[in-house]
């Protein structure tokens, strides 16, 4: 080692910090390409992004809840269409699980008419007793009695009707804490999907049948005359037209046609207004028309369902609900 080198080394070891109030000195300059220098900025980016996503998600969730609250009543927030699994995931498509989950949301309706009575079904859409059913179930009714799955009975009033879609909204008096059905999304229904029907055929409350979706967008024509169903013997049947043929009697001159879901799930008189349910437990339709050969034959062995039933898509129900709640009657 040279003398100059030794002196330099000694100078390095003997260096001491000057008396400076800004000590320690600022960090040395590092170029922009130094990854360690920029690490804190990379950390802050994802954190800020996650926070923004959380805020947006909360805003979307709140808007969604508000939308469904408006749909199903101020005291109830329904769940959203196909994103909802009413039955446990492992029980999807299990008829027993679907029946257990949805049966408490389906009721029996008994209407006293001017010349008899009719029996039908309905679906609870708010915990304080709003129920969707078919217009033809309560059309011309002088009084309405409703029985829930737990055996409780209520008097009901008609809130609004829409004969063009064969829909009606009724409201129970003094009801609270009822189990609300999850309204699904009928636009996602496909031919061959498993479905379950729940209703009160022949007054047998809570009857469950199953099948598949046989066809979509079927043109079904029903009567809009409120007197048309009176005199059907109280069996809950309603005349309808499909494929140029009349079933269960003559529809008369005042009719309306709607697009329906066709199913082979067994439907019988009294199922009208009940629920057609998908594999996840969401209501995808309101059962509305079924063919019974008892009108065509004197043999009682020929009576009942022959696998030709129709349901009003639940999206039609949801789009009509504001009008029904407003008390419109048409």
C-alpha positions in Angstrom: 0.0 0.0 0.0 1.4 3.5 -0.9 1.5 6.3 1.5 -1.2 8.2 -0.3 -3.5 5.2 -0.1 -2.9 4.8 3.6 -3.6 8.4 4.2 -6.8 8.1 2.3 -7.9 5.1 4.3 -7.2 6.9 7.5 -9.2 9.9 6.4 -12.2 7.7 5.6 -12.2 6.1 9.1 -11.7 9.4 10.9 -14.6 11.2 9.1 -17.2 12.6 11.5 -20.4 14.3 10.8 -20.4 18.1 10.9 -22.5 19.9 13.4 -25.5 20.4 11.2 -29.1 20.6 12.4 -30.3 18.9 9.2 -28.3 15.8 10.0 -28.7 13.1 8.9 -28.3 14.2 5.3 -31.0 13.5 2.7 -30.8 10.1 1.0 -28.6 10.1 -2.1 -30.2 10.6 -5.5 -31.3 7.4 -7.2 -32.3 7.1 -10.8 -35.9 6.4 -11.9 -34.9 2.9 -13.0 -34.1 1.9 -9.4 -36.9 -0.5 -8.5 -36.3 -0.3 -4.8 -36.9 3.5 -4.9 -40.3 3.1 -6.5 -41.5 0.2 -4.4 -43.7 2.3 -2.1 -45.6 3.7 -5.1 -46.4 0.2 -6.3 -47.8 -0.6 -2.9 -50.1 2.4 -2.8 -51.5 1.7 -6.2 -53.3 -1.6 -5.5 -54.5 -0.4 -2.1 -56.1 2.6 -3.7 -57.6 0.4 -6.4 -59.1 -2.1 -4.0 -60.6 0.7 -2.0 -62.2 2.2 -5.1 -63.6 -1.2 -6.1 -65.0 -1.7 -2.6 -66.8 1.7 -2.8 -68.2 0.9 -6.2 -69.3 -2.5 -5.1 -71.1 -1.0 -2.1 -72.8 1.5 -4.3 -73.9 -1.1 -6.7 -75.1 -3.4 -3.9 -77.1 -0.6 -2.4 -78.7 0.3 -5.7 -79.6 -3.3 -6.3 -81.1 -3.7 -2.8 -83.1 -0.5 -3.4 -84.4 -1.8 -6.7 -85.6 -5.1 -5.2 -87.0 -3.3 -2.2 -89.1 -1.2 -4.5 -90.2 -4.4 -6.3 -91.2 -6.4 -3.2 -92.3 -3.9 -0.7 -90.8 -1.4 1.7 -90.3 -3.9 4.5 -88.8 -6.6 2.4 -85.8 -6.9 0.1 -86.0 -9.8 -2.3 -83.0 -11.5 -3.8 -81.9 -11.2 -7.4 -83.0 -13.6 -10.1 -80.5 -16.3 -11.1 -77.8 -15.1 -8.7 -79.9 -16.4 -5.8 -79.7 -19.9 -4.5 -82.7 -20.5 -2.2 -81.8 -24.1 -1.6 -78.3 -25.2 -0.6 -75.9 -25.5 -3.5 -75.5 -29.3 -2.9 -79.3 -29.6 -3.0 -79.8 -27.8 -6.3 -82.6 -29.6 -8.3 -83.6 -31.7 -5.3 -87.4 -31.6 -5.3 -87.7 -32.1 -1.5 -85.3 -29.3 -0.8 -87.1 -26.9 -3.2 -90.4 -27.8 -1.7 -89.2 -27.2 1.8 -87.8 -23.9 0.9 -90.6 -22.5 -1.2 -93.8 -24.0 0.1 -94.2 -21.5 2.9 -94.3 -18.8 0.2 -97.3 -20.3 -1.6 -100.9 -19.9 -0.4 -104.4 -21.3 -1.1 -107.0 -18.7 -2.3 -110.7 -19.2 -2.0 -112.9 -16.6 -3.7 -116.6 -16.3 -3.2 -118.2 -15.4 -6.5 -121.7 -14.2 -7.5 -122.7 -17.7 -8.5 -120.4 -20.0 -6.6 -116.8 -20.1 -5.6 -113.4 -20.8 -7.0 -110.1 -22.1 -5.6 -106.7 -21.1 -6.7 -103.2 -20.4 -5.4 -100.9 -17.4 -4.9 -97.3 -16.4 -4.3 -96.2 -14.2 -1.4 -94.0 -11.3 -2.6 -93.8 -9.2 0.6 -93.7 -10.1 4.3 -96.8 -8.0 5.1 -99.0 -10.0 2.8 -98.8 -8.9 -0.8 -99.7 -11.9 -3.0 -99.5 -12.4 -6.8 -102.1 -14.7 -8.4 -104.0 -15.0 -11.6 -106.7 -12.5 -12.5 -109.1 -15.3 -13.2 -108.7 -16.7 -9.7 -110.2 -13.5 -8.1 -112.1 -12.0 -11.0 -115.6 -11.0 -9.9 -114.9 -12.1 -6.3 -117.2 -10.7 -3.6 -114.8 -11.9 -0.8 -111.5 -13.6 -0.7 -110.0 -16.0 2.0 -106.4 -17.0 2.0 -104.8 -19.9 3.9 -101.0 -20.0 4.3 -98.9 -23.2 4.5 -98.9 -23.0 8.3 -102.7 -23.2 8.4 -103.4 -19.6 9.3 -106.3 -17.9 7.5 -106.7 -14.3 6.4 -109.2 -12.1 4.6 -107.7 -10.5 1.5 -108.5 -7.5 -0.7 -107.8 -7.0 -4.4 -105.2 -4.3 -4.9 -105.0 -4.3 -8.7 -105.7 -6.5 -11.7 -104.4 -6.8 -15.2 -106.7 -9.0 -17.3 -104.5 -8.5 -20.4 -101.8 -10.5 -18.6 -104.1 -12.6 -16.4 -102.4 -11.2 -13.3 -103.8 -9.8 -10.0 -102.3 -8.5 -6.7 -104.1 -9.1 -3.5 -103.2 -8.0 0.1 -103.9 -9.9 3.3 -105.3 -8.0 6.2 -103.2 -7.9 9.4 -100.4 -10.1 8.0 -96.7 -9.7 9.0 -93.6 -11.8 9.0 -94.6 -14.0 6.0 -91.9 -15.8 4.1 -91.3 -14.1 0.7 -90.6 -16.0 -2.5 -87.5 -15.3 -4.4 -88.5 -14.0 -7.9 -86.1 -15.3 -10.4 -85.3 -14.4 -14.0 -87.4 -16.1 -16.6 -85.2 -14.9 -19.5 -82.6 -17.5 -18.5 -85.0 -20.4 -18.6 -84.3 -23.1 -21.2 -86.2 -26.0 -22.7 -85.4 -29.0 -20.6 -84.8 -27.2 -17.4 -86.0 -29.0 -14.3 -89.0 -27.2 -12.6 -91.2 -27.7 -9.6 -94.9 -26.6 -9.3 -96.5 -25.8 -6.0 -100.2 -25.0 -5.5 -103.5 -26.1 -4.2 -105.1 -28.3 -6.8 -108.7 -29.3 -5.8 -108.0 -27.4 -2.5 -105.2 -29.7 -1.5 -102.9 -27.1 -0.1 -99.1 -27.3 -0.7 -99.2 -30.0 -3.4 -95.8 -30.4 -5.1 -95.2 -31.8 -8.6 -92.1 -31.7 -10.8 -91.2 -31.9 -14.5 -89.3 -29.9 -17.1 -89.8 -26.9 -19.2 -91.4 -28.3 -22.4 -91.4 -25.1 -24.5 -91.0 -21.4 -24.4 -93.0 -18.4 -25.7 -96.2 -20.3 -26.3 -99.1 -18.1 -27.3 -101.9 -18.8 -24.8 -105.3 -17.0 -25.1 -107.5 -16.6 -22.1 -110.8 -14.8 -21.4 -110.9 -11.3 -19.9 -114.6 -11.5 -19.0 -114.9 -11.6 -15.2 -118.0 -13.6 -15.4 -116.4 -16.3 -17.6 -115.2 -18.4 -14.8 -118.4 -18.3 -12.7 -120.2 -21.5 -13.3 -117.1 -23.6 -13.8 -118.3 -25.7 -10.9 -115.9 -24.1 -8.5 -113.1 -26.4 -9.7 -110.8 -23.5 -10.6 -110.6 -24.4 -14.2 -110.4 -21.6 -16.7 -111.1 -21.8 -20.5 -108.1 -21.1 -22.7 -107.1 -21.4 -26.3 -103.8 -22.8 -27.6 -102.8 -23.7 -31.1 -106.2 -22.8 -32.5 -108.1 -25.1 -30.1 -110.2 -24.4 -27.1 -109.6 -26.1 -23.7 -111.9 -26.3 -20.7 -114.7 -24.5 -22.4 -115.2 -21.5 -24.7 -113.1 -18.4 -23.9 -115.9 -16.1 -25.2 -115.4 -13.0 -27.3 -113.3 -11.0 -24.9 -109.8 -12.5 -24.8 -106.1 -11.7 -24.4 -103.0 -13.6 -25.5 -99.7 -13.7 -23.6 -96.4 -15.6 -24.0 -96.2 -18.5 -21.6 -93.7 -21.1 -20.4 -95.0 -24.6 -21.2 -94.3 -27.4 -18.7 -95.1 -31.0 -18.2 -95.2 -30.7 -14.4 -98.6 -31.9 -13.3 -101.0 -29.0 -13.0 -104.6 -29.5 -12.0 -107.6 -27.2 -11.2 -106.6 -25.0 -8.3 -102.9 -24.7 -9.3 -103.8 -21.4 -11.1 -101.8 -18.6 -9.5 -99.2 -20.9 -7.9 -95.5 -21.0 -8.4 -93.4 -22.6 -11.1 -89.9 -22.9 -9.6 -86.4 -23.5 -11.0 -83.7 -25.9 -9.7 -82.3 -23.2 -7.3 -85.7 -22.4 -5.7 -86.5 -19.2 -7.6 -90.0 -18.5 -8.9 -89.8 -18.3 -12.7 -93.5 -18.3 -13.5 -97.0 -18.1 -12.2 -99.0 -21.2 -13.2 -102.0 -20.0 -15.2 -103.6 -22.6 -17.6 -103.7 -26.3 -17.7 -105.6 -28.8 -19.9 -108.0 -31.2 -18.2 -109.7 -33.8 -20.3 -112.6 -34.0 -17.9 -114.4 -31.5 -20.0 -114.0 -33.7 -23.1 -114.9 -37.0 -21.6 -117.5 -38.5 -19.3 -115.0 -40.9 -17.8 -113.5 -39.7 -14.5 -110.4 -41.8 -15.2 -109.6 -39.3 -18.0 -109.8 -36.3 -15.8 -106.7 -34.4 -14.5 -103.4 -33.3 -15.8 -102.1 -34.6 -19.1 -98.8 -32.8 -19.1 -100.0 -29.7 -20.8 -99.6 -26.7 -18.5 -98.6 -23.0 -18.9 -97.1 -20.4 -16.7 -96.8 -16.6 -17.0 -93.1 -15.7 -17.0 -92.0 -14.1 -13.8 -90.3 -11.2 -15.7 -93.8 -10.3 -17.0 -95.0 -10.3 -13.4 -92.2 -8.0 -12.3 -92.7 -5.6 -15.1 -96.4 -5.4 -14.2 -96.0 -5.1 -10.5 -95.9 -1.3 -10.2 -99.2 -1.0 -12.1 -100.8 -3.6 -9.9 -99.6 -1.9 -6.7 -100.9 1.4 -8.0 -104.4 -0.1 -7.8 -105.0 -0.2 -11.5 -107.8 -2.6 -12.6 -108.1 -3.5 -16.2 
